[in-house]
């Protein structure tokens, strides 16, 4: 029996809160949590993990409560550390996708984000073989995981999903833990 991992990108956050860790969901984001709950409700989720960031935890909380499942917070699932406020964020993103080792002095490169998230995912897979897993996460973090399994995923693909909040990427693994496929769910019918 294979393992299914549903990476759930958080709902819309309050853009006025510049603190990455404590940034809460906007009113729309809170309302959209129901979309995540409804989508996951028939997926027989066995266990939930989340980034420690508030917007990720809050996105999956309604589903966790409804399913009587605990949210296991794993620090390594957090979003990329930018390393400071960036005035031209679009240019910063383009530089990172052009060179996966590019970073600000106090920040992380996409290569580092990918390594951290893949290590966390591998540990989750090792401990949950044959289960259906939900992971509340972030746009850049999920994009680096997609890029790991599908190296052709790049800046244009990232720009396609960066505006999608929430967004779900389903990673399928066979009984031996080998990656066998990826599908996306975009909440566009609302």
DONUVO-168271 format. One line per 5 residues: for each residue x, y, z of N, C-alpha, C. Coordinates in Angstrom, 3 decimals, m for minus. Example, Ala and Ser with C-alpha at 12.3 -4.5 7.8 and 13.67 -1.06 7.14 Angstrom:
2
13.190,m5.690,7.800,12.300,m4.500,7.800,13.200,m3.300,7.800; 12.850,m2.250,7.080,13.670,m1.060,7.140,12.900,0.030,7.870
***
This chain:
190
0.839,m1.189,0.000,0.000,0.000,0.000,0.879,1.247,0.000; 0.568,2.174,m0.864,1.356,3.391,m0.995,1.029,4.434,0.064; 1.782,5.505,0.018,1.617,6.624,0.941,1.239,7.860,0.149; 0.240,8.587,0.634,m0.195,9.827,m0.001,0.102,10.995,0.929; 0.761,12.014,0.388,1.094,13.201,1.174,0.430,14.408,0.528
m0.484,15.017,1.258,m1.193,16.211,0.798,m0.511,17.431,1.405; 0.287,18.126,0.594,0.890,19.377,1.038,m0.138,20.484,0.829; m0.537,21.132,1.907,m1.574,22.160,1.871,m0.917,23.527,2.055; m1.007,24.344,1.027,m0.512,25.709,1.186,m1.547,26.495,1.975; m1.072,27.284,2.898,m1.952,28.057,3.769,m2.901,28.963,2.991
m3.975,29.336,3.659,m4.938,30.284,3.100,m4.351,31.701,3.173; m5.098,32.657,2.661,m4.612,34.037,2.567,m4.264,34.618,3.939; m3.023,35.125,4.087,m2.627,35.727,5.366,m2.917,37.231,5.390; m2.782,37.793,6.568,m2.878,39.239,6.739,m1.548,39.839,6.280; m1.533,40.438,5.099,m0.301,40.960,4.503,0.294,42.123,5.289
m0.488,42.724,6.168,0.021,43.862,6.940,0.927,43.423,8.082; 0.824,42.183,8.493,1.685,41.653,9.555,2.973,41.168,8.900; 4.067,41.848,9.180,5.349,41.517,8.541,6.144,40.452,9.297; 5.628,39.990,10.424,6.323,38.958,11.186,5.947,37.587,10.633; 6.909,36.923,10.011,6.636,35.666,9.318,6.049,34.601,10.243
6.566,34.504,11.463,6.130,33.454,12.385,4.690,33.653,12.860; 4.332,34.879,13.191,3.024,35.128,13.808,1.963,35.624,12.823; 2.304,35.744,11.545,1.340,36.277,10.567,0.087,35.414,10.548; m1.024,36.027,10.895,m2.301,35.326,10.967,m3.015,35.341,9.619; m4.092,34.600,9.527,m4.902,34.588,8.310,m5.770,35.839,8.255
m6.059,36.278,7.041,m7.000,37.382,6.847,m8.416,36.855,7.078; m9.383,37.739,7.053,m10.788,37.310,7.189,m11.144,36.333,6.068; m10.689,36.617,4.846,m10.930,35.713,3.715,m10.219,34.387,3.943; m8.999,34.456,4.442,m8.238,33.241,4.721,m8.933,32.347,5.735; m9.457,32.959,6.789,m10.182,32.188,7.804,m11.401,31.502,7.186
m12.101,32.221,6.334,m13.279,31.653,5.666,m12.875,30.508,4.735; m11.753,30.675,4.043,m11.307,29.672,3.066,m10.778,28.387,3.703; m10.552,28.393,5.011,m10.132,27.159,5.688,m11.159,26.051,5.466; m12.421,26.432,5.299,m13.480,25.459,5.037,m13.228,24.717,3.723; m12.632,25.389,2.734,m12.300,24.729,1.463,m11.321,23.578,1.702
m10.336,23.822,2.560,m9.342,22.794,2.892,m10.023,21.654,3.637; m10.841,21.995,4.613,m11.558,20.980,5.405,m12.429,20.123,4.500; m13.186,20.763,3.613,m14.070,20.016,2.707,m13.272,19.114,1.768; m12.157,19.623,1.243,m11.348,18.839,0.312,m10.754,17.602,0.990; m10.231,17.781,2.201,m9.567,16.678,2.891,m10.535,15.710,3.571
m11.785,16.095,3.698,m12.729,15.322,4.519,m12.934,13.887,4.046; m12.760,13.597,2.769,m12.951,12.218,2.284,m11.628,11.547,1.886; m10.513,12.081,2.376,m9.191,11.558,1.998,m8.621,10.575,3.020; m9.390,10.242,4.050,m8.942,9.286,5.080,m7.572,9.656,5.647; m7.411,10.910,6.002,m6.148,11.387,6.563,m5.896,10.707,7.902
m4.702,10.148,8.048,m4.298,9.454,9.272,m3.565,10.360,10.256; m2.815,11.324,9.728,m1.965,12.151,10.584,m1.753,13.509,9.917; m1.605,14.537,10.752,m1.408,15.906,10.262,m0.099,16.457,10.820; 0.672,17.081,9.926,1.877,17.813,10.299,1.719,19.252,9.840; 2.491,20.128,10.434,2.423,21.532,10.019,3.735,22.242,10.284
3.961,23.253,9.472,4.953,24.269,9.765,4.550,24.915,11.091; 5.506,25.482,11.826,5.142,26.152,13.076,4.495,27.524,12.863; 4.513,28.030,11.645,3.993,29.372,11.400,2.473,29.390,11.554; 1.970,30.425,12.207,0.559,30.532,12.575,m0.376,30.338,11.388; m0.079,30.940,10.240,m0.991,30.850,9.091,m1.133,29.412,8.588
m0.076,28.611,8.721,m0.142,27.207,8.301,m0.962,26.395,9.298; m0.652,26.547,10.580,m1.386,25.817,11.619,m2.874,26.163,11.548; m3.182,27.456,11.433,m4.584,27.878,11.410,m5.332,27.371,10.182; m4.637,27.196,9.072,m5.276,26.695,7.848,m5.771,25.264,8.033; m5.039,24.452,8.764,m5.386,23.027,8.920,m6.166,22.753,10.207
m6.270,23.746,11.077,m6.875,23.535,12.403,m8.338,23.087,12.330; m9.140,23.704,11.488,m10.561,23.324,11.380,m10.690,21.849,10.983; m9.871,21.428,10.004,m9.909,20.032,9.582,m9.444,19.117,10.716; m8.382,19.506,11.405,m7.864,18.694,12.518,m8.919,18.534,13.610; m9.574,19.633,13.946,m10.618,19.583,14.977,m11.770,18.686,14.545
m12.206,18.850,13.313,m13.330,18.055,12.786,m12.983,16.564,12.745; m11.711,16.268,12.483,m11.265,14.877,12.349,m10.726,14.295,13.654; m10.693,15.090,14.699,m10.122,14.681,15.989,m8.681,14.201,15.844; m7.916,14.935,15.048,m6.503,14.620,14.845,m5.644,15.732,15.425; m4.529,15.338,15.995,m3.569,16.298,16.533,m2.741,16.874,15.381
m2.352,18.133,15.522,m1.436,18.749,14.554,m0.023,18.621,15.120; 0.839,17.876,14.418,2.228,17.697,14.823,3.069,18.776,14.138; 3.578,19.706,14.917,4.357,20.818,14.378,5.816,20.396,14.233; 6.347,20.611,13.043,7.760,20.307,12.764,8.417,21.588,12.264; 9.392,22.054,13.013,10.038,23.324,12.694,10.624,23.344,11.282
11.198,22.237,10.841,11.844,22.199,9.527,10.881,22.347,8.352; 9.594,22.336,8.609,8.609,22.539,7.538,8.293,24.016,7.307; 8.981,24.904,8.030,8.663,26.332,7.893,9.048,26.879,6.523; 8.529,28.054,6.253,8.779,28.728,4.987,10.224,29.212,4.906; 10.628,29.570,3.726,11.972,30.124,3.490,12.192,31.344,4.380
13.369,31.420,4.960,13.776,32.615,5.705,14.376,33.576,4.687; 13.707,34.708,4.495,14.183,35.683,3.511,15.448,36.360,4.016; 15.465,36.726,5.297,16.659,37.339,5.868,16.560,38.846,5.980; 15.364,39.361,5.908,15.152,40.812,6.006,14.053,41.244,5.060; 13.604,42.459,5.230,12.544,42.971,4.364,13.139,43.297,3.006
12.464,42.872,1.939,12.932,43.094,0.574,11.927,44.006,m0.119; 12.403,45.166,m0.598,11.490,46.112,m1.262,10.988,45.579,m2.596; 11.866,45.005,m3.398,11.458,44.443,m4.690,11.449,42.917,m4.567; 10.363,42.415,m3.985,10.291,40.979,m3.705,10.279,40.156,m4.992; 9.647,40.672,m6.042,9.620,39.970,m7.326,11.021,39.728,m7.874
11.865,40.719,m7.779,13.245,40.580,m8.254,14.012,39.578,m7.389; 13.786,39.628,m6.084,14.429,38.683,m5.164,14.035,37.244,m5.526; 12.741,37.018,m5.743,12.243,35.685,m6.114,12.876,35.227,m7.423; 12.920,36.126,m8.407,13.521,35.776,m9.705,14.991,35.388,m9.545; 15.722,36.119,m8.722,17.135,35.800,m8.489,17.279,34.428,m7.828
16.387,34.120,m6.886,16.478,32.821,m6.211,16.164,31.672,m7.165; 15.176,31.844,m8.041,14.833,30.759,m8.959,15.857,30.631,m10.084; 16.539,31.715,m10.397,17.593,31.666,m11.412,18.818,30.942,m10.867; 19.112,31.172,m9.581,20.267,30.562,m8.912,19.794,30.047,m7.556; 19.592,28.744,m7.441,19.035,28.153,m6.225,19.931,28.298,m5.003
21.165,28.816,m5.195,22.050,29.049,m4.054,22.027,30.512,m3.604; 21.315,31.369,m4.341,21.265,32.801,m4.008,20.470,33.028,m2.725; 21.026,33.897,m1.862,20.319,34.250,m0.623,20.873,35.549,m0.071; 20.090,36.158,0.796,20.565,37.314,1.544,21.446,36.812,2.682; 22.303,37.672,3.245,23.235,37.218,4.285,22.572,36.473,5.447
21.394,36.882,5.876,20.717,36.239,7.006,19.606,35.289,6.559; 19.522,35.029,5.257,18.414,34.236,4.730,18.814,32.855,4.258; 17.855,32.210,3.608,18.058,30.859,3.069,17.954,30.869,1.551; 18.740,30.027,0.934,18.615,29.808,m0.510,17.505,28.781,m0.749; 17.019,28.704,m1.984,16.020,27.684,m2.317,16.600,26.288,m2.121
17.892,26.142,m2.390,18.557,24.858,m2.182,18.477,24.441,m0.709; 18.691,25.382,0.188,18.628,25.096,1.622,17.192,24.796,2.073; 16.235,25.552,1.545,14.827,25.316,1.878,14.421,23.922,1.414; 14.823,23.573,0.198,14.496,22.263,m0.353,15.106,21.147,0.488; 16.366,21.262,0.830,17.040,20.229,1.627,16.332,20.052,2.977
16.006,21.165,3.625,15.352,21.121,4.932,13.972,20.458,4.831; 13.192,20.847,3.837,11.848,20.289,3.682,11.871,18.836,3.235; 12.785,18.461,2.355,12.888,17.062,1.909,13.352,16.176,3.066; 14.288,16.655,3.882,14.703,15.874,5.052,13.527,15.638,5.993; 12.726,16.680,6.224,11.545,16.531,7.088,10.545,15.569,6.465
10.322,15.700,5.159,9.390,14.808,4.466,9.875,13.360,4.528; 11.159,13.136,4.322,11.691,11.762,4.372,11.477,11.132,5.741; 11.630,11.917,6.783,11.401,11.416,8.140,9.911,11.093,8.340; 9.053,11.956,7.832,7.604,11.723,7.917,7.232,10.451,7.157; 7.774,10.284,5.964,7.490,9.090,5.155,7.973,7.820,5.862
9.151,7.887,6.453,9.722,6.729,7.156,8.821,6.288,8.312; 8.212,7.252,8.981,7.402,6.970,10.162,5.921,6.727,9.868; 5.508,6.894,8.622,4.082,6.814,8.298,3.821,6.045,7.005; 4.535,4.958,6.815,4.416,4.165,5.601,2.970,3.674,5.402; 2.451,3.868,4.196,1.123,3.390,3.860,m0.014,4.254,4.381
0.305,5.448,4.873,m0.727,6.314,5.438,m1.056,7.478,4.506; m2.150,8.146,4.826,m2.542,9.388,4.165,m2.178,10.522,5.117; m1.340,11.420,4.638,m0.728,12.445,5.474,m1.085,13.831,4.939; m1.454,14.741,5.823,m1.647,16.146,5.447,m0.535,16.957,6.090; 0.054,17.864,5.300,1.109,18.740,5.798,0.738,20.179,5.451
0.513,21.008,6.467,0.231,22.429,6.247,1.555,23.146,6.042; 1.653,23.869,4.926,2.941,24.419,4.544,2.777,25.763,3.840; 3.757,26.094,2.998,3.879,27.416,2.396,4.239,27.305,0.918; 3.985,28.393,0.184,4.186,28.402,m1.261,5.595,28.075,m1.716; 6.583,28.749,m1.163,7.965,28.495,m1.580,8.418,27.116,m1.123
8.081,26.750,0.112,8.477,25.431,0.629,7.916,24.318,m0.250; 6.615,24.393,m0.549,5.992,23.366,m1.396,6.618,23.376,m2.785; 6.893,24.554,m3.315,7.497,24.654,m4.655,8.856,23.972,m4.712; 9.643,24.086,m3.643,10.952,23.421,m3.652,10.799,21.901,m3.579; 9.751,21.426,m2.898,9.490,19.985,m2.848,9.058,19.492,m4.232
8.177,20.254,m4.878,7.772,19.884,m6.246,9.000,19.841,m7.146; 9.856,20.862,m7.048,11.063,20.938,m7.869,12.002,19.760,m7.610; 12.054,19.268,m6.393,12.896,18.122,m6.066,12.451,16.884,m6.847; 11.146,16.660,m6.899,10.622,15.475,m7.582,10.391,15.713,m9.072; 10.177,16.958,m9.450,9.991,17.318,m10.858,10.900,18.512,m11.159
12.176,18.239,m11.486,13.154,19.310,m11.657,12.812,20.343,m12.733; 11.859,20.042,m13.600,11.466,21.026,m14.613,10.580,22.121,m14.019; 10.082,21.925,m12.786,9.280,22.941,m12.114,10.190,24.128,m11.827; 9.835,25.308,m12.372,10.691,26.478,m12.218,9.918,27.742,m11.898; 10.530,28.860,m12.227,9.984,30.174,m11.863,8.585,30.407,m12.428
8.338,30.005,m13.663,7.006,30.228,m14.248,5.946,29.407,m13.523; 6.291,28.179,m13.158,5.366,27.332,m12.401,5.126,27.932,m11.011; 6.188,28.428,m10.407,6.066,29.058,m9.096,5.116,30.244,m9.162; 5.275,31.078,m10.194,4.397,32.249,m10.346,2.937,31.839,m10.540; 2.719,30.679,m11.142,1.346,30.188,m11.322,0.678,29.866,m9.996
1.416,29.268,m9.076,0.777,28.842,m7.823,0.931,29.842,m6.684; 1.817,30.827,m6.834,2.099,31.733,m5.718,0.859,32.532,m5.305; m0.054,32.758,m6.215,m1.264,33.512,m5.869,m2.375,32.608,m5.341; m2.169,31.303,m5.373,m3.205,30.361,m4.959,m3.119,30.086,m3.460; m4.120,30.550,m2.745,m4.188,30.346,m1.305,m5.635,30.029,m0.943
m5.963,28.814,m0.600,m5.085,27.659,m0.434,m4.762,26.981,m1.769; m3.896,25.998,m1.685,m3.470,25.184,m2.829,m3.016,23.859,m2.242; m3.302,22.752,m2.942,m2.900,21.439,m2.432,m2.149,20.664,m3.507; m0.996,20.140,m3.126,m0.201,19.275,m4.000,m0.164,17.888,m3.357; m0.631,16.891,m4.103,m0.640,15.509,m3.628,0.550,14.766,m4.205
1.425,14.290,m3.321,2.581,13.495,m3.698,2.265,12.044,m3.372; 2.426,11.166,m4.355,2.149,9.739,m4.156,3.462,8.967,m4.140; 3.557,8.047,m3.178,4.735,7.206,m3.033,4.284,5.754,m2.991; 5.063,4.860,m3.609,4.685,3.440,m3.605,5.051,2.806,m2.271; 4.775,1.507,m2.147,5.005,0.820,m0.872,6.478,0.793,m0.455
7.381,1.029,m1.413,8.811,1.083,m1.099,9.295,2.508,m0.859; 8.365,3.463,m0.843,8.720,4.851,m0.586,9.222,5.623,m1.779; 9.084,5.037,m2.979,9.524,5.735,m4.196,8.413,6.667,m4.679; 8.810,7.869,m5.094,7.868,8.839,m5.645,7.285,8.295,m6.947; 5.952,8.315,m7.063,5.317,7.782,m8.275,4.403,8.782,m8.971
4.134,9.935,m8.359,3.291,10.887,m9.051,2.896,12.086,m8.208; 2.478,13.115,m8.918,2.074,14.371,m8.301,0.835,14.893,m9.004; m0.122,15.354,m8.232,m1.277,16.038,m8.800,m1.543,17.277,m7.942; m2.196,18.249,m8.539,m2.475,19.506,m7.852,m3.973,19.727,m7.753; m4.381,20.388,m6.687,m5.771,20.838,m6.581,m5.756,22.342,m6.390
m6.366,23.027,m7.353,m6.463,24.481,m7.290,m7.906,24.842,m7.018; m8.130,25.644,m6.008,m9.481,26.042,m5.628,m9.918,27.214,m6.509; m10.277,26.911,m7.733,m10.628,27.957,m8.691,m12.110,28.119,m8.899; m12.902,27.201,m8.377,m14.338,27.220,m8.632,m15.101,27.918,m7.499; m14.631,29.095,m7.124,m15.332,29.804,m6.038,m15.604,31.228,m6.392
***
